[in-house]
Amino acid sequence: MRVIGYTRVSTDEQGRSGLGLAAQRRAIEDHALAKGWDVQWYTDEGASAKSLDRPAMQCALAALNAGEAEAIVSAKLDRLSRSVVDFGTLLDESRRKTRKKHPWGIVVLDFDLDTTTATGRMLAGILMQFAQFERELTSERTVAALAAARERGVQLGRPRTLPQASEARLHALRAEGLTLVATAEALNAEGVPTAHGGRWHASTVARIANRSKGEAAA
């Protein structure tokens, strides 16, 4: 099986001569050797795990979706993501692509997760539930905060077609570090209404985010 070996160090770790990269690679190599896997390497140096917007990670996802590899392998869960919601998005992406032309899995060695197996897919389903639970909690907090602000007489901006709660949720997801695509997918998964009742797209998320920045600057 062809797999992508993914390694990452943060800026601080990079400043200590790439601390951990060798250990991560060795763990992946040992596991791949035992499984008989061919490994293609992608490394993000000086990159945070707060979002998937990392050069090597984005290249790895593109390779997976193009059918160039059948799984992404990481030595530790925090090398892939430190956000439950963000990791849930990654799992959802792999599951969504599995229904299409190029299936791929996620293997995390320290978490004993391997979604190329039935047991791994069951565990991934549980993780997805936790991710969805976290999204719903965040959504409830956002709605409650907006309601409290209205009760205090706070002006929440000029009237517009897009519901304020929808825009607030969009900004909350972006603040968590989700990409434009991941934000759109999360909004669709949660059933957050758009301005015209359709689906969310990355371009829509970008337009609203940029518009808000312009208003803030004004």
Secondary structure as UniProt FT lines:
FT   STRAND          2..9
FT   HELIX           11..15
FT   TURN            16..17
FT   TURN            19..20
FT   HELIX           21..35
FT   STRAND          38..45
FT   HELIX           55..65
FT   TURN            66..67
FT   STRAND          71..74
FT   HELIX           77..80
FT   HELIX           84..98
FT   STRAND          105..108
FT   TURN            109..112
FT   STRAND          113..114
FT   TURN            115..116
FT   HELIX           118..151
FT   TURN            152..153
FT   HELIX           164..175
FT   TURN            176..177
FT   HELIX           180..190
FT   HELIX           202..217
//
